[in-house]
Amino acid sequence: DTAVSQTPKYLVTQMGNDKSIKCEQNLGHDTMYWYKQDSKKFLKIMFSYNNKELIINETVPNRFSPKSPDKAHLNLHINSLELGDSAVYFCASSQLYSNTGELFFGEGSRLTVL
Amino acid sequence: AQSVAQPEDQVNVAEGNPLTVKCTYSVSGNPYLFWYVQYPNRGLQFLLKYITGDNLVKGSYGFEAEFNKSQTSFHLKKPSALVSDSALYFCAVRDGWSNTGKLIFGQGTTLQVKP
């Protein structure tokens, strides 16, 4: 049973297109995150939702729009894709006010913009 | 502001030798510290964490890490490396006063264990 699942795993598209990545967690967590891993493997947080409420919104272009229909799902929609958006996008979840705090990650969605 | 530094891009060790992957951090409040491992084309897997208590924490696959408050360090260690330990390792920090749960990651250290 996959704890944090993302779809699609691979996405190849042209510049200017709009695409979405979906994430679902079955851990019962109340908080979900999107991280971007660039070509140098550097991980940077983009967004976080707690119980469907946006709690982290880093300096990300407004072409990126997260949506959380419920606390088990967090989707990422990207408009007008650019070459620099090529990266691996990781979804993660956690229980915000637990005494553990670790994040559980999905397997990643590799986006290639041509 | 939170930050994490992993000073080595790559660490090379021979199988059976001890390994250390270094990490230093900076936070305003109490540090929650984590180590993750990433195998090629995979997600990040949690190895261990320090929240409070004993400075030496033990985690998965025989790894351990030592929290050193005075040196603001949280180095990852293993007494005897395996070839299968070869992967990318990330140190991460969360500010214990934070109400967002945000983890800030270091730049990663590639561990190469040679037979």
Interface residues (C-beta under 8 A of the other chain):
Chain A: V4 T31 Y33 K40 K41 F42 L43 K44 I45 S48 N50 I55 I56 F90 A92 S94 L96 N99 T100 G101 E102 L103 F104 F105 G106 E107 G108
Chain B: Y32 F34 Y36 Q38 N41 R42 G43 L44 Q45 F46 K49 I51 L88 F90 R94 N99 T100 G101 K102 L103 I104 F105 Q107 G108
